[in-house]
Amino acid sequence: MSKKVHCPQCGSINMIKNVPDTDLGWICKKCGYRGTISVEDGNLEKQIKELKKMENLNRKLLRPR
């Protein structure tokens, strides 16, 4: 079973190789991340989305009125 490459910034699997046939760089089509690091974890996108939801909720709750 092959693992999918995920963006370390947003968790998207919509990644393309910046330099084909090498691991020198990746570009995320969703958030624009560019870098040499990519993550091969099937649960990462779900975890990042959940974390961002919690951060947004915290920001709303802590916003001065």
C-alpha contacts under 8 A as a table, 3 or more apart, distances in Angstrom:
res1	aa1	res2	aa2	distance
3	K	40	E	5.82
3	K	41	D	7.29
3	K	42	G	7.50
4	K	13	I	6.68
4	K	40	E	5.64
4	K	41	D	7.21
4	K	42	G	7.00
5	V	13	I	5.90
5	V	15	M	6.86
5	V	38	S	6.04
5	V	39	V	5.61
5	V	40	E	4.81
5	V	41	D	7.41
6	H	11	G	5.28
6	H	12	S	5.41
6	H	13	I	4.60
6	H	14	N	7.40
6	H	15	M	6.82
6	H	38	S	5.79
6	H	39	V	4.97
6	H	40	E	5.88
6	H	41	D	6.93
6	H	42	G	7.96
6	H	44	L	7.25
6	H	45	E	7.27
7	C	10	C	5.73
7	C	11	G	4.64
7	C	12	S	5.31
7	C	13	I	6.48
7	C	14	N	7.79
7	C	15	M	6.76
7	C	28	C	6.23
7	C	33	Y	7.30
7	C	38	S	5.64
7	C	39	V	6.39
8	P	11	G	5.64
8	P	37	I	7.29
8	P	38	S	5.94
8	P	39	V	6.06
9	Q	31	C	7.80
9	Q	33	Y	6.85
10	C	30	K	7.90
10	C	31	C	6.75
10	C	45	E	6.79
10	C	48	I	6.34
10	C	49	K	7.57
11	G	44	L	5.53
11	G	45	E	3.82
11	G	46	K	7.43
11	G	48	I	6.02
11	G	49	K	7.71
12	S	15	M	7.23
12	S	28	C	7.31
12	S	30	K	6.74
12	S	45	E	5.70
13	I	28	C	7.96
13	I	45	E	7.69
14	N	28	C	5.93
14	N	29	K	5.62
14	N	30	K	6.52
15	M	26	W	6.47
15	M	27	I	5.60
15	M	28	C	4.48
15	M	29	K	6.01
16	I	26	W	5.69
16	I	27	I	5.37
16	I	28	C	6.51
16	I	29	K	7.41
17	K	20	P	5.49
17	K	21	D	7.77
17	K	22	T	7.60
17	K	23	D	7.29
17	K	25	G	5.97
17	K	26	W	4.55
17	K	27	I	6.29
18	N	24	L	7.29
18	N	25	G	4.93
18	N	26	W	4.93
18	N	27	I	5.96
19	V	22	T	5.99
19	V	23	D	7.38
19	V	24	L	6.31
19	V	25	G	6.12
19	V	26	W	7.69
22	T	25	G	7.64
23	D	26	W	7.47
23	D	36	T	6.73
24	L	35	G	7.95
24	L	36	T	5.49
25	G	34	R	6.86
25	G	35	G	5.17
25	G	36	T	4.29
25	G	37	I	7.46
26	W	33	Y	7.79
26	W	34	R	5.60
26	W	35	G	5.40
26	W	36	T	5.88
26	W	37	I	7.42
26	W	38	S	7.25
27	I	32	G	6.25
27	I	33	Y	5.58
27	I	34	R	4.60
27	I	35	G	6.81
28	C	31	C	5.82
28	C	32	G	4.94
28	C	33	Y	5.06
28	C	34	R	6.64
29	K	32	G	5.62
29	K	33	Y	7.83
35	G	38	S	7.75
41	D	44	L	5.51
42	G	45	E	7.28
43	N	46	K	5.48
43	N	47	Q	6.21
44	L	47	Q	5.06
44	L	48	I	6.08
45	E	48	I	5.25
45	E	49	K	6.19
46	K	49	K	5.26
46	K	50	E	6.24
47	Q	50	E	5.16
47	Q	51	L	6.16
48	I	51	L	5.01
48	I	52	K	6.16
49	K	52	K	5.17
49	K	53	K	6.27
50	E	53	K	5.12
50	E	54	M	6.36
51	L	54	M	5.13
51	L	55	E	6.21
52	K	55	E	5.00
52	K	56	N	6.15
53	K	56	N	5.21
53	K	57	L	6.19
54	M	57	L	5.05
54	M	58	N	6.12
55	E	58	N	5.10
55	E	59	R	6.18
56	N	59	R	5.07
56	N	60	K	6.26
57	L	60	K	5.13
57	L	61	L	6.18
58	N	61	L	5.09
58	N	62	L	6.02
59	R	62	L	5.25
59	R	63	R	5.95
60	K	63	R	5.29
